[in-house]
């Protein structure tokens, strides 16, 4: 019984950092300048950013970071210094854009 309790406690201790990492918030475009948001997308290639309130999106540097059935289209987001800042692209299905 003691071994089982110890194993459960050890397992919980190992999972705690993973749970904390999962709860970390994404960078928010509204808390950075337009240039900083654009630079972040350019340097990382692809990442998910909060865009205000409960909204978020995945931004990419170019179509290399999209699935083969998708293409990159210009994306704008609010930043601390601009209401609509071009920060990169988002991936959309090629068929969706033709409609």
C-alpha positions as CSV (number, residue, x, y, z in Angstrom):
1,X,0.0,0.0,0.0
2,X,2.8,2.4,0.8
3,X,4.5,1.7,-2.5
4,X,1.3,2.5,-4.4
5,X,0.9,5.8,-2.5
6,X,4.5,6.7,-3.1
7,X,4.2,5.9,-6.9
8,X,1.1,8.0,-7.1
9,X,2.8,11.0,-5.4
10,X,5.9,10.6,-7.5
11,X,3.7,10.5,-10.7
12,X,1.9,13.6,-9.6
13,X,5.1,15.4,-8.9
14,X,6.4,14.5,-12.4
15,X,3.2,15.7,-14.1
16,X,2.9,19.1,-12.2
17,X,5.5,20.9,-14.4
18,X,3.7,19.6,-17.5
19,X,0.3,20.9,-16.3
20,X,1.9,24.3,-15.4
21,X,3.4,24.5,-18.8
22,X,0.0,23.8,-20.5
23,X,-1.6,26.6,-18.5
24,X,0.9,29.3,-19.6
25,X,-0.8,32.0,-21.6
26,X,0.1,32.7,-25.2
27,X,1.8,35.9,-26.2
28,X,-0.8,38.6,-26.8
29,X,-0.7,41.0,-29.8
30,X,-2.5,43.6,-27.8
31,X,0.4,43.9,-25.3
32,X,3.1,44.4,-27.9
33,X,3.8,46.9,-30.7
34,X,3.1,46.1,-34.3
35,X,6.8,45.7,-35.1
36,X,7.3,43.4,-32.1
37,X,4.3,41.2,-33.1
38,X,5.5,41.0,-36.8
39,X,9.1,40.3,-35.6
40,X,7.9,37.4,-33.4
41,X,6.0,35.8,-36.3
42,X,9.0,36.3,-38.6
43,X,11.5,34.8,-36.1
44,X,9.5,31.8,-35.1
45,X,7.9,31.0,-38.4
46,X,4.6,29.9,-36.9
47,X,2.9,30.4,-33.6
48,X,-0.4,31.0,-31.9
49,X,-1.1,34.5,-30.5
50,X,-3.9,35.9,-28.4
51,X,-5.6,38.7,-30.3
52,X,-7.6,40.2,-27.5
53,X,-10.3,38.9,-25.2
54,X,-10.8,35.2,-25.7
55,X,-9.7,35.2,-29.4
56,X,-6.5,33.7,-30.8
57,X,-5.2,32.6,-34.2
58,X,-2.2,30.8,-35.6
59,X,0.1,33.2,-37.6
60,X,2.7,32.1,-40.0
61,X,5.7,33.7,-41.8
62,X,4.8,32.2,-45.2
63,X,3.0,29.2,-46.9
64,X,5.9,26.9,-45.9
65,X,4.2,26.6,-42.5
66,X,0.8,25.7,-44.0
67,X,-0.5,22.2,-44.9
68,X,-0.1,21.2,-48.5
69,X,-3.9,21.8,-49.1
70,X,-3.6,25.3,-47.6
71,X,-2.2,28.7,-48.6
72,X,-1.1,31.7,-46.6
73,X,-3.2,34.8,-46.7
74,X,-2.4,38.2,-45.1
75,X,-3.4,38.4,-41.5
76,X,-4.0,41.5,-39.4
77,X,-4.4,41.8,-35.6
78,X,-4.8,44.6,-33.1
79,X,-1.5,45.6,-31.3
80,X,-0.8,48.2,-28.6
81,X,0.0,50.8,-31.2
82,X,-2.3,49.9,-34.2
83,X,-5.9,48.8,-34.5
84,X,-5.1,46.6,-37.5
85,X,-1.4,45.6,-37.9
86,X,-0.2,43.3,-40.6
87,X,1.8,40.7,-38.6
88,X,2.1,37.8,-41.1
89,X,-0.3,35.3,-42.6
90,X,-2.8,32.7,-41.6
91,X,-3.3,29.4,-43.4
92,X,-6.6,28.8,-45.2
93,X,-7.8,25.9,-47.2
94,X,-7.2,26.5,-50.9
95,X,-10.8,25.4,-51.8
96,X,-12.3,27.7,-49.1
97,X,-10.8,30.8,-50.7
98,X,-12.3,30.1,-54.1
99,X,-15.9,30.4,-52.9
